[in-house]
Amino acid sequence: MKLRRFLLLLIGLFLLLLKFAFDVIAMNVSLGPAGIGMFREALVAGAFFLLFRALHISLPQRTPHPVRRLGVLLIGAALLLASLALLNTLPADGFEAKDLVLRPKDYATLFLASIASVLAGGFAILNIRFLRDLVLQYRKKWTLRNFLVLVVLIIGTAASTLLVRPLDTSVLESILYGLAIAVSVVNAFRLPWIVYLTKREKMLTLAFSFLLFVLLTTTNVFLSQSTLFSRSVIYYSPSLQKFIALSLLFSNIYFGMAFVSTLFHLPTAEAFDRKRSEVSSIHTLSKLVTQVFDFHELMETVTSMTLQVCEARSCWIEIIPYAESEMDGDGHRRIAAAIQIAGLKNITAQEVEDLHAAGLRELRATVLADRRALVIDALTDDPRLGKQRLASGKIGSLVVVPLVSHVGPLGFLYATKSTEYGFVKDDIDVISTFADQATVAIENSRLIKKSIERERLVREMTLAQEMQKKLLPQVLPTHPHFELDAMSTPAFEVGGDYYDFVELSGNRLGIIVGDVSGKGVPAAFYMSEVKGIFQSLSSQHVSPREFMIQANAVLAGSIDKHSFVSLIYAILDVGSGRLTLARAGHCPMLYMGVSGASYVRPDGMGLGLGEGALFADAIEEYALQLHPGDVCLFYTDGITEAHRNGDEFGYERLLSIASETRGRPAADVKETVLRSVDTFIEHGAPHDDLTLVVLRWVGPAQRS
């Protein structure tokens, strides 16, 4: 892009130098043919066209601010006029006219004429380019067409001078000149950009357009009268002279119209600025509501924008905390005293308290009942605030807007002005809009807070779930004499069910299944404690009954009096197949032997329900001999108490289903029972923790 612009400028400069060389030669030698004049005009047209293209490339694609355009044009016009004035002070003999053709009397005149013409032509190109940007802003269907017609007429008028001598005119030239002026007037009405300026920008536009009108009019007068500048441009290029003249004339008309239009828009500039500020503030606030998670930052933004847009003296927001509002006997919303100030601007907490003490606190219930803004036009004269006596007179009028969402009242937005009757309808509308945005912000903040807390709890519960899974056996014991399979599923993230295995001395295997009363996190804590007790006591070679007594003694000192633990503990002699078990208030073991299926129910009470001799006397130990193919089911009440529409899965259904699995591997027995429970509850979530351990005795004679 830069290289292209440089090449265009370089070629244009070369054409201008070539034109100057022809002019120097023409002062000494008669060039004769009329075609030489055409060639000179072609050099000028080509040079300035390349200048226009270079300017078009260098300007940004997006149109800069109109006031900035006017400022640049004003500087250019001032520099052009100053340059022309300076050139007029330099010594030169001027021109002589012969046969309606101008000829310079000396080389100084030739040089000055070339400089003045290039400067004026360059400004005309810049002027047309900038006016194009102004005219085409907020364009309509025919805007570009009208401007192109004007450009064609200006170029056509300039080209018509080629048909006559430089100091002569033609009918065609006059007609085109008049049409160009008419179309200039049409394009001069394209001033919609003035409407969107701020008051300050309108004031600058007023000054810039007036100064441009004066400077360009002065320049046009110099160009149209028989002055050295006018004769210099006509000598240099009659076509360029017409182009410059029409360009400056269009500028005069356009900036004259801009001055008048801006003058008429000044009375409404302040109102327009306010509306634009309102829209911008609401847009900014809307983005902040969805993007900013800092609640205090949002409250700061709401109060600041309320002050700015409504030109309020002070502003504050009050928030009703959770569960701090209730209905009174008349069905009105009664507000508790724990309302919090979330944001303050230009007012102290003590001044707010003084207002509430004067009666504003009682008016909040009325605001919530009506669910619309309350306006107090004269604070000191309002009978509802009879106690109000602010000696400083800082507050003349006040508006209160409720912050109400679909879940109820969330708070209030207040704004004050120093003057009485200071709030008009537009102020109330804007403050109400800000209140709506603040309501959304409060709801978002609370929802985000809840969401973060929920995510934290989910992470913690997920971690607890992973930790609890690690408390359960990761690998099941294996032996040629038995098959073993097990599973445990908590109803929530964590649960109170527990099963474990331990290899004891004497070729024995300890099997334990437990259930802590209740569900969730408390049950999970007790479950982990039971695991520690089991791991430590089982290694002391105690029998199932002795284990229960010792475990109860350890657990009794730490378990809550409203909680207990049910356990079933069995020790299998892997060599002989003898199974010894004790039950502490747990579900009976389901035994499927050669003579059929039955429940084994040795007596016992849950751990934590009794101490000392009371507990020891209640615990009974039971032993049975397993035969090849026998199956023992250890489970928790999550299986038997699984229910659907008030109907429990129950012991009988478990017994019936387990009996149908006789002769099948332990894994099949487990899957059959669990599938039956899932079908019974219609594949819904279980209401209690589910644990199932299946032991199938193979025996020494049947190795699998």
C-alpha positions in Angstrom: 0.0 0.0 0.0 2.8 2.5 0.9 4.8 1.5 -2.2 1.7 2.1 -4.4 1.1 5.5 -2.9 4.7 6.4 -3.3 4.7 5.4 -7.0 1.5 7.4 -7.6 3.0 10.5 -6.0 6.3 10.1 -7.9 4.6 9.8 -11.3 2.3 12.7 -10.5 5.3 14.8 -9.6 7.0 13.8 -12.8 4.0 15.0 -14.9 4.0 18.3 -13.1 7.7 18.8 -13.8 7.1 17.9 -17.4 4.3 20.4 -17.6 6.6 23.1 -16.1 9.3 22.2 -18.7 6.8 22.8 -21.5 5.9 26.1 -20.0 9.5 27.2 -19.9 10.1 26.2 -23.5 6.9 27.9 -24.5 8.3 31.2 -23.2 11.2 31.1 -25.6 10.0 29.0 -28.5 6.6 29.0 -30.2 5.3 25.4 -30.0 2.8 26.1 -32.7 0.2 23.3 -32.9 -3.0 23.5 -30.8 -2.4 19.9 -29.8 0.5 21.0 -27.6 -2.0 22.9 -25.4 -4.2 19.8 -25.2 -1.1 17.8 -24.2 -0.3 20.3 -21.4 -3.9 20.0 -20.1 -3.6 16.2 -20.2 -0.4 16.4 -18.1 -2.2 18.5 -15.5 -5.3 16.3 -15.4 -3.1 13.2 -15.1 -1.0 14.6 -12.3 -4.0 15.7 -10.2 -5.8 12.4 -10.8 -2.8 10.5 -9.5 -2.8 12.9 -6.5 -6.4 12.1 -5.8 -5.7 8.3 -6.0 -2.8 8.6 -3.6 -4.9 10.6 -1.2 -7.7 8.0 -1.5 -5.3 5.2 -0.6 -3.8 7.0 2.3 -7.1 7.8 4.0 -8.5 5.2 6.4 -11.3 3.0 5.2 -13.6 4.0 8.0 -14.8 7.6 7.8 -13.2 9.7 10.6 -15.3 11.9 12.7 -17.0 14.8 10.8 -15.6 17.5 13.1 -12.1 16.2 12.5 -12.7 16.5 8.8 -13.8 20.1 9.2 -10.7 20.8 11.3 -8.4 19.4 8.7 -10.1 21.4 5.9 -9.9 24.5 8.0 -6.2 24.2 8.5 -5.8 23.5 4.7 -7.8 26.5 3.7 -5.9 28.8 6.1 -2.5 27.5 4.8 -3.7 27.9 1.2 -4.8 31.5 1.8 -1.6 32.3 3.7 0.5 30.9 0.8 -1.4 32.9 -1.8 -0.9 36.0 0.2 2.8 35.3 0.5 3.1 34.6 -3.2 1.5 38.0 -4.0 4.2 39.8 -2.0 7.0 38.3 -4.2 8.3 40.3 -7.1 6.8 39.3 -10.4 6.0 41.3 -13.6 2.7 39.5 -14.1 1.0 38.4 -17.4 0.1 40.0 -20.7 -3.0 39.0 -22.6 -2.8 38.5 -26.4 -5.5 36.9 -28.5 -7.4 35.8 -25.3 -4.3 33.9 -24.2 -2.2 34.8 -21.1 1.6 34.8 -21.3 4.0 35.4 -18.3 6.3 38.3 -18.6 9.2 36.7 -16.7 10.3 33.4 -15.2 9.4 34.5 -11.7 5.8 34.9 -12.8 5.9 31.5 -14.4 7.3 29.8 -11.3 4.9 31.5 -8.9 1.9 30.7 -11.2 3.0 27.0 -11.1 3.3 26.9 -7.3 0.0 28.7 -6.7 -1.9 26.5 -9.1 -0.5 23.2 -7.7 -1.3 24.4 -4.1 -4.9 25.4 -5.1 -5.4 22.3 -7.1 -4.2 20.0 -4.3 -6.5 21.7 -1.8 -9.4 21.3 -4.3 -8.7 17.6 -4.5 -8.6 17.3 -0.7 -11.7 19.4 -0.4 -13.7 17.2 -2.8 -12.5 14.0 -1.1 -13.5 15.2 2.4 -16.8 16.6 1.2 -17.6 13.2 -0.3 -17.1 11.6 3.1 -19.5 14.1 4.7 -22.2 13.9 2.0 -22.2 10.1 2.0 -22.5 9.7 5.8 -25.8 8.0 6.7 -26.5 7.8 2.9 -29.8 7.1 1.3 -30.7 5.4 -1.9 -29.9 8.3 -4.3 -27.1 10.0 -2.2 -24.2 8.5 -4.1 -25.8 9.1 -7.5 -26.4 12.8 -6.7 -22.8 13.3 -5.7 -21.4 11.5 -8.7 -23.6 13.7 -10.9 -22.0 16.7 -9.2 -18.5 15.4 -9.8 -19.3 14.7 -13.5 -20.7 18.2 -14.0 -17.6 19.8 -12.3 -15.3 17.7 -14.6 -17.4 18.4 -17.6 -17.3 22.1 -17.0 -13.6 22.0 -16.6 -13.2 20.0 -19.8 -15.5 22.4 -21.8 -12.7 25.1 -21.5 -10.7 23.0 -23.9 -13.0 24.1 -26.7 -12.3 27.8 -26.4 -9.3 30.1 -25.7 -8.4 30.5 -22.0 -9.9 34.0 -21.6 -13.1 33.2 -23.6 -16.2 31.4 -22.5 -18.8 29.2 -24.3 -22.5 28.6 -24.0 -21.8 24.9 -23.1 -19.5 26.0 -20.3 -22.1 28.4 -18.9 -24.8 25.8 -19.0 -22.6 23.1 -17.3 -21.5 25.7 -14.7 -25.1 26.6 -13.8 -26.1 22.9 -13.6 -23.1 22.2 -11.3 -24.2 25.0 -9.0 -27.8 23.6 -8.9 -26.6 20.1 -8.1 -24.2 21.5 -5.5 -27.2 23.0 -3.7 -28.9 19.6 -3.8 -25.9 17.9 -2.3 -25.5 20.6 0.3 -28.6 19.4 2.1 -26.9 16.2 2.9 -26.2 17.0 6.6 -27.6 14.2 8.7 -24.3 13.8 10.6 -25.0 17.0 12.4 -27.9 15.4 14.3 -25.6 12.8 15.9 -23.0 15.3 17.2 -22.8 16.2 20.9 -23.3 19.7 22.1 -19.6 20.4 22.3 -19.1 18.9 18.8 -22.0 21.1 17.5 -20.3 24.2 18.9 -17.0 23.2 17.2 -18.9 22.5 13.9 -20.6 25.9 14.1 -17.2 27.7 14.5 -15.4 25.5 11.9 -18.1 25.8 9.3 -18.3 29.6 9.7 -14.5 30.0 9.4 -14.4 27.7 6.4 -17.2 29.7 4.7 -15.2 32.9 5.2 -11.8 31.5 4.1 -13.2 29.7 1.1 -15.3 32.7 0.0 -12.2 34.9 0.2 -10.2 32.3 -1.8 -13.0 32.1 -4.4 -13.1 35.9 -4.7 -9.4 35.9 -5.5 -9.9 33.2 -8.0 -12.9 34.8 -9.8 -11.6 38.3 -9.9 -8.8 39.6 -12.2 -6.1 39.0 -9.6 -2.6 37.7 -10.0 -3.7 34.4 -8.4 -6.7 34.1 -10.8 -4.6 34.9 -13.9 -1.9 32.5 -12.6 -4.3 29.5 -12.5 -5.9 30.4 -15.8 -2.5 30.5 -17.5 -1.4 27.3 -15.8 -4.6 25.4 -16.8 -8.0 26.9 -17.6 -9.6 23.5 -16.8 -8.0 23.4 -13.4 -9.2 26.9 -12.8 -12.8 25.8 -13.4 -12.4 22.7 -11.3 -11.0 24.7 -8.4 -13.7 27.4 -8.7 -16.6 24.9 -8.6 -15.0 22.9 -5.8 -14.7 26.0 -3.7 -18.2 27.1 -4.6 -19.6 23.8 -3.6 -17.7 24.1 -0.3 -19.1 27.6 0.3 -22.7 26.3 -0.2 -22.2 23.2 1.9 -20.5 24.9 4.9 -23.0 27.7 4.8 -25.8 25.2 5.0 -23.9 23.3 7.8 -23.6 26.6 9.8 -27.3 27.3 9.5 -28.3 23.7 10.2 -26.0 23.4 13.3 -27.4 26.7 14.6 -30.9 25.3 14.5 -29.8 22.1 16.2 -28.1 23.8 19.1 -31.3 24.1 21.3 -31.9 20.4 21.2 -28.2 19.4 21.6 -28.4 19.0 25.3 -31.4 16.8 25.2 -29.8 14.7 22.4 -26.6 14.3 24.4 -28.6 13.1 27.4 -30.6 10.5 25.3 -27.4 9.2 23.8 -25.8 9.0 27.2 -28.8 7.1 28.5 -28.6 4.6 25.6 -24.9 4.2 26.0 -25.1 3.8 29.7 -27.9 1.2 29.5 -25.9 -0.7 26.8 -22.8 -0.6 28.9 -24.7 -1.7 32.0 -26.4 -4.5 30.2 -23.0 -5.9 29.1 -21.6 -5.5 32.7 -24.6 -7.4 34.1 -23.7 -10.5 32.0 -19.9 -10.1 32.0 -18.9 -8.8 35.4 -19.2 -11.2 38.3 -18.1 -8.8 41.0 -21.3 -7.7 42.8 -19.8 -4.6 44.3 -18.4 -3.5 41.0 -21.9 -3.8 39.5 -23.4 -1.7 42.2 -20.7 0.9 41.8 -21.5 1.0 38.1 -25.2 1.4 38.6 -24.9 4.3 41.0 -22.3 6.1 39.0 -24.3 5.9 35.8 -27.5 7.0 37.5 -25.6 10.1 38.7 -24.2 10.8 35.3 -27.3 10.3 33.1 -29.9 11.8 35.4 -27.6 14.5 36.7 -28.6 13.5 40.2 -26.8 14.8 43.3 -26.6 11.5 45.1 -27.6 7.9 44.6 -27.6 4.7 46.7 -28.8 1.1 46.5 -30.2 -1.0 49.3 -30.4 -4.8 49.1 -32.8 -7.1 51.0 -30.8 -10.2 52.1 -32.3 -13.7 51.7 -35.3 -14.5 53.9 -35.5 -10.9 55.2 -39.0 -10.1 53.7 -42.4 -11.4 54.6 -46.0 -10.6 54.1 -48.0 -8.8 56.8 -51.7 -9.4 57.7 -52.9 -7.1 54.9 -51.0 -8.9 52.2 -48.4 -6.2 51.9 -44.7 -6.8 51.9 -43.1 -6.1 55.3 -39.4 -5.5 55.3 -37.1 -6.5 58.1 -34.6 -4.1 59.5 -31.6 -6.0 58.1 -31.6 -4.2 54.7 -28.0 -3.6 53.5 -26.6 -0.6 51.6 -24.8 -2.0 48.6 -23.6 1.2 47.0 -23.3 4.9 47.9 -22.5 7.9 45.8 -22.2 11.5 47.2 -24.1 10.6 50.3 -23.1 9.2 53.7 -24.6 6.2 55.5 -25.7 8.6 58.3 -27.6 10.8 55.9 -29.4 7.8 54.5 -30.3 6.8 58.1 -31.6 10.3 58.8 -33.9 10.0 55.8 -35.2 6.6 56.9 -35.7 7.9 60.4 -37.7 10.8 59.0 -40.3 8.4 57.5 -38.6 7.0 54.3 -38.4 3.6 55.9 -42.2 3.4 56.1 -42.6 4.4 52.5 -40.7 1.4 51.3 -43.6 -0.9 52.0 -45.8 1.4 49.8 -43.2 1.3 47.0 -43.2 -2.5 47.1 -47.0 -2.8 47.2 -47.3 -0.5 44.1 -44.2 -2.0 42.5 -43.4 1.3 40.8 -41.3 4.3 41.4 -42.1 6.8 44.2 -41.3 10.4 43.5 -41.0 13.0 46.3 -40.9 16.4 44.6 -40.3 18.5 47.7 -38.7 16.7 50.5 -39.2 19.2 53.2 -42.8 19.8 52.4 -44.0 16.3 51.9 -46.4 15.3 54.7 -45.1 11.7 54.6 -41.8 12.9 55.8 -42.9 15.3 58.4 -39.9 14.7 60.6 -37.5 15.6 57.9 -35.4 18.6 58.9 -32.2 18.8 56.9 -30.7 22.1 57.8 -28.1 21.9 55.0 -30.8 21.7 52.3 -28.7 19.3 50.3 -31.7 17.2 49.1 -34.7 18.9 47.4 -36.3 16.0 45.6 -36.0 12.2 45.8 -37.1 9.1 43.8 -37.3 5.5 45.1 -37.5 2.6 42.6 -38.1 -0.9 43.8 -35.9 -3.8 42.6 -38.4 -6.6 42.1 -37.8 -9.9 40.4 -40.0 -12.9 39.9 -38.9 -14.3 43.3 -39.9 -11.1 45.1 -38.4 -7.8 46.3 -34.6 -7.6 46.1 -34.0 -4.0 47.2 -34.4 -0.3 46.3 -32.6 2.2 44.1 -32.6 5.8 45.3 -31.6 9.1 43.6 -31.7 12.7 44.8 -31.4 16.2 43.4 -30.6 19.4 45.2 -33.6 21.3 43.6 -37.2 20.6 44.3 -39.3 19.1 41.4 -35.9 18.1 39.9 -37.0 14.7 38.5 -39.0 14.7 35.2 -40.6 11.7 33.5 -37.4 10.9 31.5 -35.4 10.8 34.7 -37.9 8.3 36.2 -37.8 6.1 33.1 -34.0 6.0 33.1 -33.8 5.2 36.8 -36.4 2.5 36.4 -34.4 1.0 33.6 -31.3 1.0 35.7 -33.2 -0.6 38.5 -34.3 -3.4 36.2 -30.6 -3.9 35.2 -29.6 -3.8 38.9 -32.2 -6.5 39.6 -30.8 -8.7 37.0 -27.3 -8.1 38.4 -28.3 -9.0 41.9 -30.0 -12.2 40.7 -27.0 -13.1 38.6 -24.7 -12.5 41.5 -26.7 -14.7 43.8 -27.0 -17.4 41.2 -23.3 -17.3 40.5 -22.6 -17.5 44.2 -24.9 -20.5 44.5 -23.4 -22.1 41.5 -19.8 -21.6 42.7 -20.8 -23.1 46.1 -22.6 -26.0 44.4 -19.6 -26.7 42.2 -17.3 -26.6 45.3 -19.6 -29.1 47.1 -19.7 -31.3 44.0 -15.9 -31.3 43.8 -15.7 -32.1 47.5 -18.3 -34.9 47.3 -16.7 -36.3 44.2 -13.4 -36.4 46.0 -15.1 -38.0 49.0 -16.7 -40.6 46.7 -13.4 -41.5 45.2 -11.8 -41.8 48.7 -14.7 -44.0 49.9 -14.3 -46.3 46.9 -10.7 -46.7 47.9 -11.8 -47.8 51.4 -13.5 -50.8 49.8 -11.5 -53.8 48.6 -9.9 -53.0 45.3 -9.1 -56.7 44.5 -11.3 -59.6 45.7 -9.6 -62.6 47.4 -9.3 -65.7 45.2 -8.9 -69.4 46.1 -9.6 -72.7 44.4 -12.0 -73.7 47.2 -14.5 -70.7 46.8 -15.8 -68.0 44.5 -16.3 -64.5 45.7 -18.0 -61.5 44.1 -19.2 -58.2 45.7 -20.4 -54.7 44.9 -21.6 -51.6 46.8 -23.5 -48.6 45.4 -24.3 -45.5 47.6 -27.7 -43.8 47.2 -25.9 -40.4 47.2 -22.4 -39.4 46.4 -21.1 -41.2 49.5 -22.9 -43.7 51.8 -22.7 -45.8 55.0 -22.5 -49.3 53.5 -19.3 -51.2 53.9 -17.9 -54.6 53.1 -14.4 -55.9 53.4 -12.3 -59.1 53.5 -9.2 -60.0 55.5 -6.9 -63.0 55.2 -6.4 -64.5 58.7 -3.9 -67.0 60.0 -4.8 -70.6 59.9 -5.9 -70.4 56.3 -9.0 -68.5 57.2 -10.9 -65.6 55.5 -12.8 -62.9 57.3 -15.9 -61.4 55.6 -17.7 -58.3 56.9 -20.6 -56.4 55.7 -21.9 -53.3 57.6 -24.5 -50.5 57.3 -24.4 -47.3 59.2 -27.8 -45.8 60.1 -28.7 -42.9 57.8 -27.1 -41.9 54.5 -24.7 -39.4 53.0 -21.7 -37.8 54.6 -22.3 -38.6 58.3 -22.8 -42.3 57.5 -19.6 -42.2 55.4 -17.5 -40.9 58.3 -18.7 -43.7 60.6 -18.1 -46.2 57.8 -14.5 -45.2 57.5 -14.2 -45.6 61.3 -15.6 -49.1 61.1 -13.0 -50.0 58.5 -10.2 -49.0 60.8 -11.8 -50.9 63.7 -12.1 -54.0 61.5 -8.6 -53.9 60.2 -7.1 -53.6 63.7 -9.3 -56.1 65.6 -9.6 -58.8 63.0 -5.8 -59.3 63.1 -6.0 -60.2 66.8 -7.5 -63.6 65.9 -10.8 -63.0 67.7 -14.0 -64.9 66.9 -16.9 -63.1 65.2 -18.7 -62.7 68.6 -15.6 -61.3 70.3 -15.0 -59.0 67.4 -18.5 -57.6 67.8 -18.0 -57.0 71.5 -14.7 -55.3 71.1 -15.8 -53.2 68.1 -18.8 -52.0 70.1 -16.6 -51.0 73.0 -14.4 -49.0 70.7 -17.2 -47.4 68.7 -19.5 -46.6 71.7 -17.3 -43.7 72.7 -17.4 -41.9 69.4 -20.7 -42.7 67.7 -23.6 -40.3 68.0 -26.4 -41.4 70.3 -28.9 -41.2 67.5 -26.7 -43.4 65.2 -25.7 -47.1 65.2 -23.9 -49.6 63.0 -25.3 -52.9 61.9 -22.7 -55.6 61.1 -22.4 -59.2 60.0 -19.0 -60.8 60.4 -18.2 -64.3 59.2 -14.9 -66.3 59.3 -14.5 -69.0 56.7 -12.1 -71.9 57.2 -10.8 -72.2 53.7 -9.5 -75.7 54.4 -12.7 -77.3 55.9 -15.5 -75.0 54.7 -16.7 -74.2 58.2 -18.4 -70.8 58.4 -18.7 -69.0 61.7 -20.6 -65.8 61.9 -22.1 -63.2 64.3 -24.7 -60.6 63.6 -25.0 -57.1 65.2 -28.5 -56.1 64.2 -27.8 -56.6 60.5 -29.8 -58.3 57.8 -29.7 -62.1 58.1 -27.4 -64.1 55.9 -29.2 -65.9 53.0 -27.9 -69.4 52.9 -28.6 -71.7 49.9 -27.6 -75.3 50.8 -28.3 -78.7 49.6 -31.6 -78.8 51.6 -32.8 -75.5 50.2 -32.6 -71.7 50.9 -33.0 -70.1 54.3 -32.0 -67.2 56.3 -29.5 -67.5 59.1 -30.4 -65.1 62.0 -28.1 -65.3 65.0 -29.2 -62.8 67.7 -27.5 -59.5 68.2 -28.0 -55.7 68.5 -26.4 -52.9 66.5 -23.1 -51.4 67.5 -23.7 -48.3 69.5 -27.1 -49.3 70.9 -25.8 -50.8 74.1 -22.7 -51.3 76.1 -20.9 -53.8 78.3 -22.9 -56.9 79.4 -26.1 -55.8 77.7 -24.4 -55.8 74.3 -22.4 -59.0 75.0 -25.4 -61.0 76.2 -27.3 -60.0 73.0 -24.6 -61.3 70.6 -24.9 -64.9 69.4 -22.4 -66.8 67.4 -23.5 -69.3 64.8 -21.5 -71.9 62.8 -22.4 -74.1 59.8 -20.6 -76.5 57.5 -20.6 -75.5 53.8 -20.9 -78.1 51.1 -19.8 -77.8 47.5 -22.2 -75.6 45.6 -23.5 -73.8 48.7 -24.0 -70.1 48.4 -24.0 -67.4 51.1 -25.4 -63.9 50.5 -24.4 -61.0 52.7 -26.3 -57.8 51.9 -27.6 -54.6 53.4 -31.2 -53.5 53.8 -30.9 -51.3 50.6 -31.8 -54.5 48.7 -34.7 -55.9 50.8 -36.2 -52.4 51.5 -36.0 -51.2 47.9 -39.6 -50.1 47.2 -41.9 -49.1 44.4 -45.2 -47.4 45.1 -45.2 -48.5 48.7 -44.3 -52.1 47.9 -40.9 -53.4 49.2 -38.6 -55.9 47.5 -38.6 -57.9 50.7 -37.0 -61.0 52.0 -39.3 -63.4 50.3 -38.7 -62.0 46.9 -34.9 -62.1 47.5 -35.2 -65.7 48.7 -37.2 -66.7 45.6 -34.8 -65.0 43.1 -31.7 -66.3 44.8 -33.1 -69.9 44.8 -33.4 -69.7 41.0 -29.6 -69.2 40.7 -28.7 -72.6 42.3 -25.7 -74.1 40.7 -24.6 -70.9 39.0 -21.3 -69.0 39.6 -21.1 -66.3 42.2 -20.9 -63.5 39.6 -24.1 -64.7 38.0 -25.9 -64.8 41.4 -24.8 -61.2 42.1 -25.9 -60.0 38.6 -29.3 -61.8 38.9 -30.1 -60.3 42.3 -29.0 -56.8 41.3 -30.9 -56.9 38.0 -34.0 -58.0 39.8 -33.8 -55.1 42.3 -33.3 -52.7 39.4 -36.2 -54.0 37.5 -38.4 -53.9 40.7 -37.6 -50.2 41.2 -38.2 -49.6 37.5 -34.6 -48.6 36.9 -34.9 -45.6 39.1 -32.4 -44.3 41.6 -32.1 -46.4 44.8 -33.4 -44.9 48.0 -30.8 -46.5 50.1 -27.2 -47.7 49.8 -27.0 -51.2 48.1 -24.3 -53.7 49.1 -24.1 -57.4 48.1 -21.4 -60.0 48.8 -21.8 -63.5 47.3 -19.7 -66.4 48.6 -20.0 -69.7 46.7 -18.2 -72.7 48.3 -16.5 -75.0 45.8 -14.6 -77.2 48.1 -11.5 -79.2 47.7 -13.1 -81.8 45.4 -14.5 -79.3 42.9 -11.9 -76.9 41.8 -12.9 -74.3 39.3 
